[in-house]
Amino acid sequence: MIRTIIQKRPFVPAEGVSNIELFYDLIFVYGISVLTSLCHEVQGDFLSLEQWAIYMFSFFVILQVWFSTTLLMNRYGERSLPECVGLFVNMFLLYFLANGVRLDWHQTSFLFNVTWAGILVNLAVQWLIKLRTYTNLDKTDRQIMVSSAGYLLVQAGIATLAAFLPDVPSVVASWAALLFGMTVRRQSRFYKRKPARFSHVAERCSLLTIIAFGEMVVGISLYMVNMSSIWYPIGVFALTVGLFLIYIYEHDHMLDHDAHTDGMTYMTISSWLIIVIGNLTVAVEYMPMDQIAFMPKSIYLSVCLVLYLLTSFLLGRFNLPEYRYSRLYVIGRLAVCVFIVVVGAATSFDPGIGLGCHVFAVYAAFAYEWVLWHRRTRLEAYGRSLGMSSEQMAESDCDSNAMGCRLMIEKSARVSAQDTNKS
């Protein structure tokens, strides 16, 4: 029966993101929700360092499971029966992994680490099944599959060891397993030899980012029932919408969905962005809670906003050539970050004023992105009318006024035409 299911055949990659993958990603809705609720059990005036460390560690582990699954499906996904069974098994195990996230780590570390190891072994088996099944693999494909399965099995072994160790050694071993998975795969040279299906990577990353924003939308519901003034709920909702627009506008209009890359860096930055959104959700939920000191939660919110703007800015390196960084874009984004830091320090006396300034800063960043995109789009159309390529327009210094940009593009086009005529 196993031979019937695992028949040797040539590998034919699936197109786009399958509905099975979309369904699989829904389990992370539950996982992120459990992680957020972990931060609600505040002892004292603010989130303790130990509590935040457990939150961040668990978030990294869950995202690493998503990362490993996305890498497998992007490289060699074909929607076969063993593949679908593997996804469903990991979905089931992720329930127990999330249930193992507790503040009393010594009581749940066994469940967490054993489940984590099971998920990793399942992913390794999937890699080995594909290695055994496909008949048209070259040397690089085999190296990718063998190394991926090996990394996962070693990481699973460390996690299993952590499950049977006492308190402090268990924590050390768990972090060692996480760091092993985060660093070893990123350093692998095999992945760089073959580009990823970047459109698939971008779609999977955007879906999980939207799921993270969904948790924020649920989190701000506290403002709708506990606030006497309507302006504060409006401000928090506007802040959430503005943050989402900054991400999705660049993803839809500027991102190069056909980029020639291994996809690892993009997934890493997107994973960090999702973690920042998770922290933003916690920070926003803390604001209406009177039992939490205002100054720490105000600083927490400001730091998360700055990290969000900087992380989303890093995704710009994967934009189309004509929409990559310009000096004006860099200056504008850094200016907004500085403004948020100053506001966080100067408005501790009034949360309403601080929130209003944060909303203003976020929409200023989005407006700046929107203006630069429209300006670049017009210049791109003008440049193409002169016969310029995207790379030539991207190399043009368009940080001066619009007329200066047009003259520079026209000059570059004329020089290019002269060089063509001479040759």
N, C-alpha and C positions, 0 to 999 in steps of 0.2 A: 504493500500500500504506500509506503514511504517513497519507493522508487517511482510509483505512479504520480505522486504529488510533485516530487522533485525530479522532473524530467530534464535531461540535458537539452539546451536550446540556446540559440543566439540571443544576446541581450538587445532588446529594443526599448529605449527609454520612453516613459510615458510623457505625454504633453501636458504642461501646466500643473496646477495643484489639484489633486483628486479630492472628491467629496469625503473619502475615507480619512484623508489627512486633515481636512477641515473638522470632521467629527472628532478625530483624535485630539485636536487642539482644544476642544471644549473642556477636557479634563483639567486644563490649566486655569480655567475659570475658578474651579473649586480650589485648586492649589493656591492661587493668589489670594482668594478670599480667606482661606485658613491662615495664611501668613499675615494678612492685614489684621485679622482678629487677635493674633498673638500680641500685637502692640497695644491692644485695648486694656490689657491687665497691667496698668501702671501702678507701681508701688512708690509712693512719695510724690514729688512735684513734677517729675518728668521721667521719660523712658531711661531705664538704667543701661549702662554700657553692656552688661552681660545679656540683657534682654535684646538689645539691638544687635549684638554679635550673633545670637541664635537666629534672629530674624534674617540677617544678611547671609549667614551660612546656609540656611534652609532655602533661601531664595536662589542662591548660586547653584545649589544641588539640583533643584527643580528645573532651572533654566538650562543646566548642563545636560539633563536628560532630553529636554526639547532640542538643544543644539545637536546632540549626537544623533537623534532621530531625524532631524532635518537634513543633516549631512548625508546620512544613509539614503534617504528618499531622494535627495537632489542628485546624488551621483548615480545611483543604480536602482531607483524606484521604478517598478513596472506594474504595480497593482496585482501581483500574483496572490494566490491563496496563502502560502506561507507568510508572505509579507503582511497581509491583512490580519492573519491570526496573531502574528507578533505584535502588531500595533494594539490590538484589542487586549492582549495579555498585559502589555505595559500600561494601558489605560486602567485596568483593574488594579494592578500593583500600585499605581500612583495614588489611589485612594488611601492605601495603607501608609505610603510614604508621607502623604500630607497629614494623616492622623498621628504620625509619629513626631510631628513638630509641636513640642511643648516646652514650657519654661523649665519644668523639672526634667531636664535632659537625661539624668541618670536613670529615670524610670521608663523612658521611651526610646533610648538610644539603640537598644537591641532591635526593636521593631523597625526603626528608621533605617539602620545600617543593613539589616538582613534584606529588607525590601529593596533598598537601593542596589545592593549587590545582585539581587535577582533581576532587576531591570537591566543592569549592565551585562549580565550573562545572556539575557534574552537578545540584546542588541548584538552581542558578539556572535551568537548563533546565527542571527540573520545575515551578518557579513559572511560567515562561513558557508551558509546555504547558497548564497549568491556566487561565491567562489566555486562551489561544487557544481552549480547548475549551468552557468553561462559558458558557452563554447567559443565565443569570439573575443575573449579578453586578451589584451596585450600584457607585456611585462609590467608596465606602470599600473594597470588595473589590478593585477595580482598583488603587487607590492602595497597598494592602497588598502586592499581588502585584508591581507594578512596583518599588516601593521595596525589597522583599525581594530580588528578582533583581538590582537595581542594587547593593545593599550587598554581596551575595555576589560579584558580578563584580569590584567594586573590590578587595575583600579578596583574591580570587584573583589579581588583577594584582600586588598588593604581594607576595604569597607567591611568585609566579613571578619577580619581580624579585630577591627574596631568594635564590632558587635559583642565580642566575647571579652573585651578588656574592661577593667574597672573604670571609675569615673574620669579622672584626669587623663590617663593613657588613652581611653576611648575617645575623648575630645581631640587629643593630639593626632591620633590615627585617622579620625574622620576628616580633620582639616588636611592631613597629608594626602588622603585619597582625593579630596576635592582639588587641591593644588596640583597633584599629579595629572589629573584629567584636564585641568585648565592650561598647563604649560607644555606637556609632552606633545599633544596633538598639534598645538599651534606651531611647534618647532619642526614638525615633520615636513621633509622636503618633497615627499611623494605627492601631496595634494597640490603643490604648486605646478606640477608638471602637466596637469590637465585642468582646464577651466571648468568652473561650475556652470550650471544653467542658472544664470543670474536672475532672470525673470522669475523663476521658481523661488529662489532665495528671497528676493524682494517681497514677493507675495506672502510667503510664510512669515517673514519678519513683520510685515505690516499687520497681518491678522493678529499676531500675538500682542503687538503694540496696541491695537484697538481693544483687545481683551483687557489689557492693563488699564486703559482709559475707562473701560466699562466698570471696573472696580472703583475707579475714582468717581464716576457718575453715581454709583450706589452710595459711596461714602459721603458725598455732600448732601445726601438726603437728610442728614442730621440738622442742617441749616433750615430745612423747610418746615420743621416741626418745633424746633427749640428756640427760634429767634423771634423777638417781638417786632423787629423792624424788617420790612420787605427788602431794604436796600442791601443788607448783608448777604442774603441768599442770592440776590441778583448779581452781586459782585463776585461771589464764589463761583456761580455758574458761568459767568462771563470769563473768569480766569480759566476754568476748565476748557471751555470752548476755544479760547485763544491759544492755549497750549496745543490742543489737538490740531488746530488749523496750521500752526507753524510746521508740524510734522507732515500732515497729509498733503499740504499744498506743495511742499518740496518733493514729496514722494510721487505725486501725480503729474507734476509739471516739469520738474527739473531732473529727476533721477534718470540715469542711463540704464534702462531695463535690459539692455543687451550688452552690458559691460563685459569685457574679457578679463575675468579675474577668478581666483579660486573661491571667492565668497566668504572665506574665513574671517577676514577683517571686518567685513560688513556685518556678519552675524554677531561678532564679538561686540562691536559698537552698539548694535541694536539691542543685544542682551543687556548691556550696561544701561541703555536708555530705558528699558523696561524696569530695571531695578530702581532707577531714579524716579520713574513714574510711581512705582510702589511706595517709595519714601515720600513722594509728594502727596499721595493719597493719605498716608498716615499723618503728615504735617497738616493737611487741610482738615482732617477729622479732629485733630487736637484743638484747633482754634476756638470752637464754641464750648470746650470743656473747661469749666471753671476750676476744677480740681488740679489742673495742670498749669504750672507757672507760665505767665505770658511771655516773658523775655526769652526763655529757652525755645519755646515753640515758634516764636516769631523768627528767631535766628535760624531754626531748623527749616522753616518754610523758605526763607531767603536763600539759604545755601542750596536747597533742593531746586529752586527756580534757576539759580545760576548754573548748577550742574546740568539741568535739562537744556538750557539754551546752548551751553558749550558742547554737550554731547550731540544734540541735533545738528549743530554746526559742523561737527566732524563728519557726519554722514554726507556733507556736501562734496567731499572728495570723490564720490561716486556719481556725481551729477554729469549730465552731458557736457562736453567741452566748453560750450558757450555759456554755461551756467555755473561754472566752477568759481572758486573764490576770486573776488576782486578786492582791492584795498578798501574800497568804500564798504563792502559787505563785512569785512573783518572789523573795521573801525566801528561800524554801526552796532554789530553784535556785542563787541567788547564794551561799548559805551552803555548799552542797556544793562549788561551785567554789573558794571560799576554803579549804575543808578540804583539797581536793586539792593546792592550791598549797603549803599549809603542810606537808602530808605529804611532798610531793616534795622539800622542802628539809630536812625533819627526819629522814627515814629513809634517808639515803644510806649509812648504815653496814650496813644489812641489806635486801637486795632482797625477801626473803620478807615481812618486816613491811610494807614499802612496798606490795607487791602486795596483801596482805590489806587494808590501809587503802583502797586504790583500789577493790577489790571492794566493800567496805563502803559507800564513798561512792556508787558507781554504783547499788547496790541501794537505798540510802537515797533517791536521787533518783527511782528508779522507784516505790518504795513511797509516797513523798510524792505522786507523780502519780496513783497508783492510789487512794489514800485520798481525794484531792480530787475525783477523778472520781466515785467512789461517793457522796461527800457531795453533790456537785452534782446527781447523777442523782436521789437521793432528794428533794432540794429542788425539782428540776424537776417531778417527779411531784406533789409537794405543791402547787407553784405552779399547775400545770395544773388540778388539782382545784378551784382557786379562780378559774379562768378567765383566767389570765395568759398572755401571749404570751412567746416566747423572748426577745424584745428587752427586755420589762419585767423578766424574771428576770435577764437579763444585767446590767441597770442596777442591780439590788439589790446592796447592799454585803454580801457573804456571807463576810467575813473574820473575823467574830466567831464565837462558839460556835454550834452547830447550832440551839439554841432561839432565839437572837437572830436568826438568819437566817430562821427560820420566822415569827417575829413581824414582821420587816421585810417579808417577802413578803406576809403576810396584811394588814398595814397598807397596803401599796402596792395590793393588790387592792381593798381597801375604798375607798380614795381614788379608784381608777379607776372603781369601780361608782358612787360618789357623783357623779362628774363625768358619767357616762353618764346617770344619773337626772335631773340638773339640765338636761342638754341635751335 
